[in-house]
Amino acid sequence: MPFQDLSSKEAETVQGGAAMEMYEFYRVDPRNKLGSFNGGGLRTMSPRANDRLSFVRIREGVWTFYRFRYWINFPGATISLGYGDWNLASLGFDNSISSFRRTG
């Protein structure tokens, strides 16, 4: 049986939605989506995502966001977020996230 690529919308339906979605411009809009992630695996990611993140929608787990690219070598400003819709400007992290990972 041949494999068939699914669109992001079809994949969300089959997989039950994303654990975390990232957007720019403070609103959930497909045109502003920078990335969509499952419980640890990448689903989609825009090549323009670095330092453009403004809004995060988390539906599962705890995710930690870092101002620096590598969280191991450069300790610095971080923020950990759980379930909810998060405007990063109100938290002082607008357009400054360079890396992230699921931490819980």
MDTraj code that builds the backbone (N, CA, C; nanometers):
import mdtraj as md
import numpy as np

residues = "MET PRO PHE GLN ASP LEU SER SER LYS GLU ALA GLU THR VAL GLN GLY GLY ALA ALA MET GLU MET TYR GLU PHE TYR ARG VAL ASP PRO ARG ASN LYS LEU GLY SER PHE ASN GLY GLY GLY LEU ARG THR MET SER PRO ARG ALA ASN ASP ARG LEU SER PHE VAL ARG ILE ARG GLU GLY VAL TRP THR PHE TYR ARG PHE ARG TYR TRP ILE ASN PHE PRO GLY ALA THR ILE SER LEU GLY TYR GLY ASP TRP ASN LEU ALA SER LEU GLY PHE ASP ASN SER ILE SER SER PHE ARG ARG THR GLY".split()
xyz = np.array([
    [0.0849, -0.1187, 0.0000],
    [0.0000, 0.0000, 0.0000],
    [0.0885, 0.1237, 0.0000],
    [0.0695, 0.2160, -0.0923],
    [0.1522, 0.3368, -0.0971],
    [0.1183, 0.4326, 0.0165],
    [0.2185, 0.5114, 0.0547],
    [0.1981, 0.6132, 0.1568],
    [0.1433, 0.7390, 0.0935],
    [0.0638, 0.8127, 0.1708],
    [0.0071, 0.9370, 0.1217],
    [0.0381, 1.0468, 0.2214],
    [0.0943, 1.1575, 0.1731],
    [0.1189, 1.2726, 0.2596],
    [-0.0138, 1.3361, 0.2974],
    [-0.0240, 1.3778, 0.4231],
    [-0.1447, 1.4442, 0.4706],
    [-0.1189, 1.5929, 0.4848],
    [-0.2211, 1.6713, 0.4627],
    [-0.2099, 1.8142, 0.4915],
    [-0.2056, 1.8310, 0.6431],
    [-0.1656, 1.9475, 0.6903],
    [-0.1606, 1.9728, 0.8350],
    [-0.2977, 1.9526, 0.8983],
    [-0.4022, 1.9982, 0.8318],
    [-0.5379, 1.9851, 0.8851],
    [-0.5786, 1.8383, 0.8944],
    [-0.5474, 1.7580, 0.7917],
    [-0.5782, 1.6148, 0.7951],
    [-0.4993, 1.5456, 0.9054],
    [-0.3726, 1.5828, 0.9218],
    [-0.2899, 1.5220, 1.0260],
    [-0.3447, 1.5537, 1.1645],
    [-0.3902, 1.6769, 1.1865],
    [-0.4483, 1.7132, 1.3154],
    [-0.5723, 1.6305, 1.3449],
    [-0.6535, 1.6062, 1.2438],
    [-0.7747, 1.5259, 1.2610],
    [-0.7394, 1.3829, 1.2993],
    [-0.6443, 1.3253, 1.2303],
    [-0.6036, 1.1868, 1.2558],
    [-0.5343, 1.1736, 1.3907],
    [-0.4472, 1.2688, 1.4241],
    [-0.3654, 1.2593, 1.5446],
    [-0.4299, 1.3238, 1.6667],
    [-0.5417, 1.3870, 1.6514],
    [-0.6081, 1.4472, 1.7664],
    [-0.5614, 1.5876, 1.7984],
    [-0.4983, 1.6561, 1.7060],
    [-0.4540, 1.7932, 1.7294],
    [-0.3111, 1.7994, 1.7781],
    [-0.2555, 1.9187, 1.7774],
    [-0.1169, 1.9392, 1.8166],
    [-0.1067, 1.9642, 1.9662],
    [0.0049, 1.9234, 2.0254],
    [0.0305, 1.9503, 2.1662],
    [0.0650, 2.0970, 2.1874],
    [0.1323, 2.1577, 2.0870],
    [0.1717, 2.2972, 2.0970],
    [0.1758, 2.3572, 1.9567],
    [0.1222, 2.4775, 1.9448],
    [0.1264, 2.5513, 1.8190],
    [0.1862, 2.6885, 1.8461],
    [0.2644, 2.7385, 1.7496],
    [0.3296, 2.8680, 1.7633],
    [0.2832, 2.9611, 1.6522],
    [0.2624, 3.0876, 1.6887],
    [0.2148, 3.1872, 1.5926],
    [0.2922, 3.3173, 1.6088],
    [0.2924, 3.3967, 1.5028],
    [0.3390, 3.5340, 1.5153],
    [0.2167, 3.6256, 1.5090],
    [0.2308, 3.7472, 1.5519],
    [0.1256, 3.8492, 1.5478],
    [0.0104, 3.8261, 1.6458],
    [0.0320, 3.7602, 1.7563],
    [-0.0626, 3.7555, 1.8687],
    [-0.1992, 3.6956, 1.8416],
    [-0.2142, 3.6172, 1.7390],
    [-0.3469, 3.5595, 1.7174],
    [-0.3354, 3.4255, 1.6452],
    [-0.4339, 3.3413, 1.6711],
    [-0.4408, 3.2115, 1.6061],
    [-0.5023, 3.2324, 1.4685],
    [-0.4196, 3.2168, 1.3686],
    [-0.4608, 3.2344, 1.2297],
    [-0.3675, 3.1459, 1.1470],
    [-0.4210, 3.0600, 1.0614],
    [-0.3355, 2.9705, 0.9829],
    [-0.2256, 3.0436, 0.9057],
    [-0.2507, 3.1665, 0.8653],
    [-0.1492, 3.2438, 0.7916],
    [-0.0331, 3.2852, 0.8800],
    [-0.0538, 3.2853, 1.0120],
    [0.0498, 3.3284, 1.1062],
    [0.1180, 3.2120, 1.1769],
    [0.0823, 3.0891, 1.1428],
    [0.1375, 2.9731, 1.2128],
    [0.2846, 2.9531, 1.1773],
    [0.3677, 2.9430, 1.2828],
    [0.5107, 2.9192, 1.2648],
    [0.5472, 2.7726, 1.2858],
    [0.4709, 2.7022, 1.3676],
    [0.5035, 2.5628, 1.3936],
    [0.3918, 2.4910, 1.4645],
    [0.3922, 2.3592, 1.4510],
    [0.2917, 2.2728, 1.5120],
    [0.3622, 2.1461, 1.5578],
    [0.3457, 2.1093, 1.6843],
    [0.4240, 2.0015, 1.7425],
    [0.3370, 1.9029, 1.8190],
    [0.3738, 1.7762, 1.8121],
    [0.3099, 1.6722, 1.8929],
    [0.3847, 1.6604, 2.0248],
    [0.3645, 1.5537, 2.0953],
    [0.4240, 1.5342, 2.2267],
    [0.5745, 1.5335, 2.2308],
    [0.6422, 1.5558, 2.1269],
    [0.7868, 1.5597, 2.1261],
    [0.8398, 1.5641, 1.9849],
    [0.7546, 1.5328, 1.8890],
    [0.7991, 1.5312, 1.7508],
    [0.7501, 1.6510, 1.6732],
    [0.8324, 1.6957, 1.5834],
    [0.7984, 1.8075, 1.4966],
    [0.6934, 1.7649, 1.3957],
    [0.5899, 1.8446, 1.3795],
    [0.4898, 1.8196, 1.2752],
    [0.5108, 1.9143, 1.1590],
    [0.5168, 2.0403, 1.1867],
    [0.5460, 2.1388, 1.0824],
    [0.6273, 2.2508, 1.1459],
    [0.7116, 2.3162, 1.0672],
    [0.7901, 2.4278, 1.1193],
    [0.8254, 2.5209, 1.0055],
    [0.8004, 2.6473, 1.0241],
    [0.8334, 2.7469, 0.9239],
    [0.9820, 2.7820, 0.9316],
    [1.0480, 2.7996, 0.8184],
    [1.1881, 2.8410, 0.8212],
    [1.2065, 2.9836, 0.8734],
    [1.0998, 3.0597, 0.8855],
    [1.1077, 3.1977, 0.9355],
    [1.0730, 3.2089, 1.0839],
    [1.0721, 3.0987, 1.1567],
    [1.0243, 3.0986, 1.2947],
    [1.1198, 3.1625, 1.3955],
    [1.2487, 3.1598, 1.3726],
    [1.3438, 3.2090, 1.4721],
    [1.3194, 3.3560, 1.5071],
    [1.3050, 3.3823, 1.6356],
    [1.2854, 3.5177, 1.6889],
    [1.1621, 3.5884, 1.6343],
    [1.0585, 3.5119, 1.5959],
    [0.9346, 3.5725, 1.5457],
    [0.8120, 3.5288, 1.6248],
    [0.8311, 3.4466, 1.7232],
    [0.7214, 3.3894, 1.8002],
    [0.6567, 3.4954, 1.8903],
    [0.5230, 3.5074, 1.8796],
    [0.4486, 3.6053, 1.9599],
    [0.3375, 3.5420, 2.0426],
    [0.2883, 3.4267, 1.9984],
    [0.1716, 3.3651, 2.0614],
    [0.1874, 3.2135, 2.0605],
    [0.1559, 3.1494, 2.1723],
    [0.1679, 3.0043, 2.1843],
    [0.0357, 2.9469, 2.2341],
    [-0.0081, 2.8408, 2.1709],
    [-0.1263, 2.7664, 2.2165],
    [-0.0774, 2.6270, 2.2581],
    [-0.0927, 2.5954, 2.3880],
    [-0.0475, 2.4671, 2.4414],
    [-0.1692, 2.3869, 2.4857],
    [-0.1786, 2.2661, 2.4374],
    [-0.2894, 2.1774, 2.4708],
    [-0.2446, 2.0526, 2.5460],
    [-0.1128, 2.0365, 2.5577],
    [-0.0611, 1.9182, 2.6246],
    [0.0820, 1.9435, 2.6706],
    [0.1121, 1.9075, 2.7948],
    [0.2483, 1.9148, 2.8452],
    [0.2910, 2.0529, 2.8909],
    [0.4183, 2.0593, 2.9285],
    [0.4847, 2.1843, 2.9650],
    [0.5989, 2.2032, 2.8660],
    [0.6107, 2.3229, 2.8141],
    [0.7123, 2.3557, 2.7149],
    [0.7972, 2.4696, 2.7690],
    [0.9293, 2.4586, 2.7518],
    [1.0207, 2.5638, 2.7953],
    [1.0783, 2.6315, 2.6725],
    [1.0762, 2.7640, 2.6745],
    [1.1224, 2.8463, 2.5634],
    [1.2470, 2.9218, 2.6085],
    [1.3437, 2.9356, 2.5174],
    [1.4748, 2.9919, 2.5490],
    [1.5080, 3.1071, 2.4545],
    [1.5739, 3.2075, 2.5100],
    [1.6175, 3.3193, 2.4262],
    [1.7392, 3.2831, 2.3432],
    [1.8107, 3.1807, 2.3822],
    [1.9296, 3.1395, 2.3097],
    [1.9041, 3.0099, 2.2348],
    [1.9855, 2.9840, 2.1341],
    [1.9647, 2.8692, 2.0475],
    [1.9833, 2.7367, 2.1202],
    [2.0836, 2.7244, 2.2008],
    [2.1118, 2.5970, 2.2681],
    [2.0927, 2.6116, 2.4184],
    [1.9971, 2.5401, 2.4736],
    [1.9650, 2.5538, 2.6145],
    [2.0713, 2.4948, 2.7047],
    [2.1568, 2.4086, 2.6547],
    [2.2586, 2.3451, 2.7384],
    [2.3780, 2.4382, 2.7582],
    [2.4253, 2.5019, 2.6520],
    [2.5490, 2.5795, 2.6576],
    [2.5314, 2.7249, 2.7000],
    [2.4128, 2.7796, 2.6857],
    [2.3934, 2.9212, 2.7131],
    [2.2762, 2.9434, 2.8084],
    [2.2995, 2.9259, 2.9375],
    [2.1880, 2.9529, 3.0288],
    [2.1508, 3.1006, 3.0209],
    [2.0257, 3.1266, 3.0203],
    [1.9791, 3.2644, 3.0114],
    [1.8309, 3.2691, 3.0355],
    [1.7679, 3.3683, 2.9803],
    [1.6250, 3.3885, 3.0006],
    [1.5453, 3.2717, 2.9435],
    [1.4594, 3.2152, 3.0271],
    [1.3706, 3.1060, 2.9857],
    [1.2324, 3.1309, 3.0429],
    [1.1357, 3.0643, 2.9831],
    [0.9998, 3.0667, 3.0372],
    [0.9368, 2.9309, 3.0096],
    [0.8733, 2.8745, 3.1122],
    [0.8045, 2.7457, 3.0982],
    [0.6544, 2.7702, 3.1041],
    [0.5825, 2.7116, 3.0086],
    [0.4391, 2.7335, 2.9977],
    [0.3661, 2.6010, 2.9841],
    [0.2488, 2.5936, 3.0450],
    [0.1621, 2.4766, 3.0350],
    [0.0358, 2.5106, 2.9578],
    [-0.0665, 2.4331, 2.9790],
    [-0.1918, 2.4440, 2.9044],
    [-0.2433, 2.5882, 2.9006],
    [-0.2797, 2.6338, 2.7808],
    [-0.3392, 2.7661, 2.7679],
    [-0.2975, 2.8357, 2.6406],
    [-0.3484, 2.9568, 2.6238],
    [-0.3117, 3.0450, 2.5140],
    [-0.2268, 3.1565, 2.5734],
    [-0.1064, 3.1753, 2.5196],
    [-0.0096, 3.2653, 2.5807],
    [0.0364, 3.3739, 2.4830],
    [0.0166, 3.4990, 2.5209],
    [0.0684, 3.6135, 2.4482],
    [0.2069, 3.6421, 2.5061],
    [0.3123, 3.6158, 2.4304],
    [0.4479, 3.6271, 2.4828],
    [0.4910, 3.7709, 2.5081],
    [0.4287, 3.8687, 2.4425],
    [0.4627, 4.0090, 2.4686],
    [0.4306, 4.0454, 2.6131],
    [0.3178, 3.9964, 2.6628],
    [0.2797, 4.0282, 2.8005],
    [0.3706, 3.9607, 2.9029],
    [0.4502, 3.8625, 2.8575],
    [0.5431, 3.7919, 2.9452],
    [0.6873, 3.8372, 2.9237],
    [0.7079, 3.9343, 2.8350],
    [0.8412, 3.9864, 2.8089],
    [0.9256, 3.9009, 2.7150],
    [0.8621, 3.8156, 2.6353],
    [0.9350, 3.7256, 2.5459],
    [0.8919, 3.7388, 2.3996],
    [0.8371, 3.8500, 2.3614],
    [0.7901, 3.8678, 2.2233],
    [0.9066, 3.8732, 2.1254],
    [0.8977, 3.7970, 2.0176],
    [0.9976, 3.7974, 1.9103],
    [1.1406, 3.7757, 1.9597],
    [1.1576, 3.6915, 2.0610],
    [1.2923, 3.6686, 2.1144],
    [1.3232, 3.5213, 2.1404],
    [1.2350, 3.4307, 2.1052],
    [1.2561, 3.2876, 2.1300],
    [1.3395, 3.2278, 2.0166],
    [1.4494, 3.1631, 2.0551],
    [1.5366, 3.1002, 1.9566],
    [1.5323, 2.9476, 1.9634],
    [1.4894, 2.8916, 2.0757],
    [1.4781, 2.7463, 2.0865],
    [1.3758, 2.7123, 2.1927],
    [1.3333, 2.5865, 2.1903],
    [1.2333, 2.5396, 2.2852],
    [1.2388, 2.3878, 2.2903],
    [1.1755, 2.3312, 2.3935],
    [1.1619, 2.1862, 2.4044],
    [1.0491, 2.1542, 2.5017],
    [0.9963, 2.0359, 2.4881],
    [0.8950, 1.9902, 2.5828],
    [0.9672, 1.9401, 2.7071],
    [0.9276, 1.9919, 2.8218],
    [0.9963, 1.9573, 2.9465],
    [0.9044, 1.8894, 3.0480],
    [0.7804, 1.8694, 3.0125],
    [0.6902, 1.8030, 3.1062],
    [0.5664, 1.7501, 3.0404],
])
top = md.Topology()
chain = top.add_chain()
for i, resn in enumerate(residues, 1):
    res = top.add_residue(resn, chain, resSeq=i)
    for name in ("N", "CA", "C"):
        top.add_atom(name, md.element.get_by_symbol(name[0]), res)
traj = md.Trajectory(xyz[None], top)
